[in-house]
Amino acid sequence: MKREFMVERNGRTFVLYAGLLDEAHRQGLKSITTQLLQIPGPDNGYTAICQAVVETSKGVFSGIGDASPENVPPQMRMHLIRTAETRAKARALRDAVNVGVAALEE
């Protein structure tokens, strides 16, 4: 992973989503698909859940991401589906490119 895509926050190291995507392309990314598994609403605490599937030359990798008003910054509360999707893609990409640290966007 290029150092420019690594950041430190509160003593922890994170990778940026842009870095995961860059590395995946360098390693032969074939596709990324996402599916909305749960629409946020009052019955589920306004929690969006998405699944991402990443295909590379090394195989197929999947990840799940969730977002709710409880686990996103205030400015992102209107963007729960988008946040859940980005989190799911980040998790699948981390497995695909063998990055063991969490993405900042997660």
C-alpha positions in Angstrom: 0.0 0.0 0.0 1.3 3.4 -0.9 2.2 5.4 2.2 0.2 8.4 0.9 -2.9 6.3 1.5 -2.2 5.6 5.2 -3.3 8.0 8.0 -3.0 8.1 11.7 -5.9 9.0 14.0 -5.9 8.9 17.8 -2.8 6.6 17.7 -4.3 4.1 15.2 -3.3 3.6 11.6 -6.0 3.5 8.9 -6.0 3.1 5.2 -8.0 5.4 2.9 -10.7 4.0 0.6 -8.9 5.6 -2.3 -5.8 3.7 -1.5 -7.7 0.4 -1.4 -9.2 1.1 -4.8 -5.9 2.2 -6.2 -4.2 -1.0 -5.0 -7.0 -3.2 -6.2 -6.7 -1.7 -9.7 -2.9 -2.3 -9.6 -3.6 -5.9 -8.6 -6.1 -6.6 -11.4 -9.5 -5.5 -10.2 -12.2 -7.1 -12.4 -15.4 -5.9 -10.8 -17.1 -4.4 -7.7 -20.8 -5.1 -7.2 -23.0 -3.9 -4.3 -26.4 -4.9 -3.1 -28.6 -3.0 -0.6 -29.6 -5.7 2.0 -31.6 -3.4 4.3 -33.3 -0.1 3.7 -33.1 2.2 6.7 -36.4 2.9 8.4 -38.0 3.3 11.8 -38.4 -0.5 12.3 -34.6 -1.1 12.2 -33.2 2.0 13.9 -32.7 3.6 10.5 -29.8 1.2 9.8 -28.7 0.6 6.2 -26.9 -2.6 5.4 -25.0 -3.2 2.1 -23.0 -6.1 0.8 -20.1 -5.6 -1.7 -18.5 -8.3 -3.8 -15.0 -7.6 -5.3 -13.5 -9.8 -8.0 -9.8 -9.7 -8.7 -7.4 -12.0 -10.4 -6.9 -13.7 -7.0 -10.5 -14.5 -6.4 -13.8 -13.2 -5.1 -14.1 -11.3 -1.8 -17.1 -10.0 0.0 -17.8 -7.5 2.8 -20.8 -6.2 4.7 -21.2 -2.6 5.8 -23.8 -0.9 7.9 -24.6 2.7 8.8 -27.1 4.2 11.2 -27.5 7.6 12.9 -25.7 6.0 15.8 -22.5 5.2 14.0 -22.0 8.0 11.4 -20.9 11.6 11.9 -23.8 14.1 12.1 -23.1 15.4 8.6 -23.5 11.9 7.1 -26.9 11.0 8.7 -28.7 11.9 5.5 -26.4 9.5 3.5 -26.8 6.2 5.3 -27.1 4.0 2.2 -24.0 5.6 0.6 -22.0 5.2 3.8 -23.0 1.6 4.2 -22.0 0.9 0.6 -18.6 2.5 1.0 -18.0 0.6 4.2 -18.9 -2.7 2.5 -16.7 -2.0 -0.4 -13.8 -1.0 1.9 -14.1 -4.3 3.8 -14.2 -6.4 0.6 -11.3 -4.5 -0.9 -9.2 -4.8 2.3 -9.5 -8.6 2.0 -8.8 -8.6 -1.7 -5.6 -6.6 -1.4 -4.5 -8.1 1.9 -4.7 -5.0 4.1 -5.1 -5.8 7.8 -5.9 -2.3 9.1 -9.4 -0.7 9.0 -10.3 1.9 6.4 -10.8 5.4 7.7 -14.2 5.4 6.1 -15.3 2.3 8.0 
